[in-house]
Structure formats: structure tokens, C-alpha cells
């Protein structure tokens, strides 16, 4: 079973945003065949949807580094179920969101299938993704653009506001060991 390093973007712009992010990290710690090995700071970020569908609510964003033997589709399925468990409103996916997960990078894999594109196609255009990703792993290489995250951040022309918060991410809920046996087999 191959162990892959995966970077997952998290974001919340409704209710207690810090609490939703802390819960999301605690739940990722419970994923089967997986371990959270890094978490960026939280950043408060301006909504950037050009259609303005996400409303006025600013986000808390961060990036989590996960080592996992889950397959990409299985990971996406679990993350989407977790979004629903945290109260995400599927009927209004463009609206305010309790939790949004994006699979940013999955090892060095290129994935282009129905419902899953990796590397995430807008990763390199978004300050709210690149700031936390470059904080967590500045030397990490983008597998198709062949630039490091710190180089992508330096070249970025996204001027939306992103402020690093003096908070301790993911410390609110104690983590427990992940399950050693695949529930999917
Ligand atoms: P969003 O509303 O931003 O959460 O977008 C979710 C949709 O994007 C879902 O239909 C996913 O199947 C799809 N999607 C495509 N690529 C990815 C990815 N790398 N990470 C998360 N969702 C993805």
C-alpha cells in the first residue's frame, strides 16, 4: 500500500469558523489509514468568488498535511461526507459554508476525472491557499508547474486580503489514533 503526502485546504465562513476548522482537523486525525502530519496557521481571508455567491462573510482558511494510503476518490468521498456532517448546506453549495475541503495536492499525481482534479486547478491563483501552503511546506513542488510553493506565492498577483491569525490550530479537540484496517476492503 503506497503512502502518499496529501495537502488539503480547509475553509469556513459561517458560525464559529475557528471551531469548524478545529473540528475538521480532529476528524482528519480519525481518518482510516491516515495521519495528520502538519497544520498551517489559520488565516482570515476575503471571499474571492467573482460572482459574489459566497456573500460578505470572510473565511478562516488553512492547509493540512496528511499522510495517507487512501485512494484519492475514497479520500474525497470521506471529506465530502465530513463536510455534510459539519453542517454544510448541499442545496446551496455556492453559499456560506460551515466547511469546505479541497484536495490541493496528492503526492505527485495528476488526476483528471469526473468530480476530481488534482493538483487543484486554482491552487496557484489563490492567496488564501498559497499563504498557508507555503508556510507549511515552502519547498514543496507543484507537479505540473514545476515551481515551489514559495515561488508560486512570490509570483502571485492575487491582491485579496489574507491575514495570518495568532491562534493555535487544531488543539481544541484531542486526537485519537486512526484505524489500522481499511473499512473499504
Ligand atoms: P466546492 O463547492 O468548492 O466544494 O467544489 C466541490 C466540487 O468540486 C465537488 O463536486 C468536487 O467533486 C469537485 N472537485 C474537483 N476537484 C476537486 C478537488 N481537488 N478537491 C475537492 N473537490 C474537487
Boltz pocket constraint, residues with backbone or C-beta under 6 A from the ligand:
constraints:
  - pocket:
      binder: B
      contacts: [[A, 76], [A, 93], [A, 94], [A, 100], [A, 101], [A, 102], [A, 103], [A, 104], [A, 114], [A, 115], [A, 116], [A, 117], [A, 118], [A, 119], [A, 120]]
      max_distance: 6.0
